[in-house]
Each structure stands twice: as structure tokens, then as C-alpha cells.
């Protein structure tokens, strides 16, 4: 079943200070996005509360990416609950409104963790399952289409082997046919955007702004955002709006 109007949605994880610069690019091309914030992170710097509020004041959705960015399968269930619950509480106090979206740190979770975000009061959880275009929602999970990173063809293959999906396999082979092996993110992104439009699906790009380290990186992500922003036949929604729209369209 095709959507009446294709959807684009974008999400960036970890709350790195580069998100401020990225938010300005989204704003420039009138693109909505969700920024998943980690309260503390020993791996990379994170924005200050005032910087997070600034992005929120620009109209972007803020979601939770956990309290300390620890991978839930590596810690006790009690500690996992703290990651999920306390991060929501701290963000809501910071923003003065409800936080609906949760994203698993590192994309890592087990079946026992799926109930925690719902128990905490989130609307859904975003995963890192890739190459989903048509109704990428399963229960309380929101999937993605691509990661804005020079992920190799083998990298995408590993994702599919871990969580296979017939439509994702088809998209995987078609993308190789059109873009070649190890296609750069900008080229792959354009192709997947066009596929979402032709199939009446949902294109969901996720990434990390700390990986943009050169002028070329920023130039290429801007060119892809400009391309997406030019597709006026599509709805650009944040992650929560996307989840609600896709959930409603399943029936």
C-alpha cells in the first residue's frame, strides 16, 4: 500500500555541538528533523542545555538517546531502565514539554528492552534498521532507510543479515544496480529519495553530525538536503509525526 504522499524524515543522534550548524541547514531548506540527545557521553562532546533549547526553539523535535549513551544489552535491566526513564525526565525538565521519541544508543537492544520506552511514556523507539522505505514501522519501532555515512556495501549487507526483510533485500540489490558498490552517501541518498517518491514510501535518513569533519562533508550534506527540499510533492515530517502517519496508514 502506497502513501497518499511520500514522506521524508531526518534524524541525527548523540547531541554533538555540530547539531547547531546542521539545524541551520535544515532550516535553510525548510526541512524538519529530530535530534536525539544524550545527556552525558564519554565518547564525544554534547551540547549544553542552552544549546539544546536553541535547537528546540528553531522548531526541531528533541528526542532521547539515553542518559549516558551506554548500549542497553551491555548493562543490567535496572540500569537500562535508568537510561530510558531519567533521560526523558531530564530533557522534559530542560524543554518544558513532553519528549515522545526514543532512540537506542548504538542501535543496540534486545527484546526485553522494547517495553522500556513505552513504559516510560515515549510514543515510539527509533532503530537503525536500514533500507526500509514502505511503512518502516513495526509495533512501536520506527526504522530508517540509510545512514549518512560512507557505509560500504558490506556494511549494509551486515545490517540486512542481522534483521532480514524481503523489501529491504530488493532495495539493497536495486541500489547496487543503480549506484554501484560502496556508493557515497550523497549519491545513494538521491537514489533512495527518488525511490521513496516513485513507490509512495518513506525516506528516513539518520546520522551523526560529529562525522562531518571537512568542508566537503558539509557541502555534500547540504547538497542532499537541497535536493530533498526541492521535492515539493513530499511531506517532510519529524520522527514523531512520521511514526503517527505511518501507523495510521497501515490499516
C-alpha positions, 0 to 999 in steps of 0.5 A: 500500500502506497502513501497518499504522499511520500514522506521524508524524515531526518534524524541525527543522534548523540547531541554533538555541538555540530547539531547547531550548524546542521539545524541551520541547514535544515532550516535553510531548506525548510526541512524538519528533523529530530535530534536525539540527545544524550545527556552525558557521553564519554565518547564525544562532546554534547551540547549544553542545555542552552544549546539544546533549547536553541535547537528546540526553539528553531522548531526541531523535535528533541528526542532521547538517546539515553542518559549516558549513551551506554548500549542497553544489552551491555548493562543490567535491566535496572540500569537500562531502565535508568537510561530510558526513564531519567533521560526523558525526565531530564530533557522534559525538565530542560524543554518544558514539554513532553519528549515522545521519541526514543532512540537506542544508543548504538542501535543496540537492544534486545527484546526485553528492552522494547517495553522500556520506552513505552513504559516510560511514556515515549510514543515510539523507539527509533532503530537503525534498521536500514533500507526500509522505505514502505511503512518502516514501522513495526509495533512501536519501532520506527526504522530508517532507510540509510545512514549518512555515512560512507557505509560500504556495501558490506556494511549494509549487507551486515545490517540486512543479515542481522534483521532480514526483510524481503523489501529491504533485500530488493532495495539493497540489490536495486541500489547496487544496480543503480549506484554501484558498490560502496556508493557515497552517501550523497549519491545513494541518498538521491537514489533512495529519495527518488525511490521513496517518491516513485513507490509512495514510501518513506525516506528516513535518513539518520546520522551523526553530525560529529562525522562531518569533519571537512568542508566537503562533508558539509557541502555534500550534506547540504547538497542532499538536503537541497535536493530533498527540499526541492521535492515539493510533492513530499511531506517532510515530517519529524520522527514523531509525526512520521511514526503517527502517519505511518501507523495510521496508514497501515490499516 
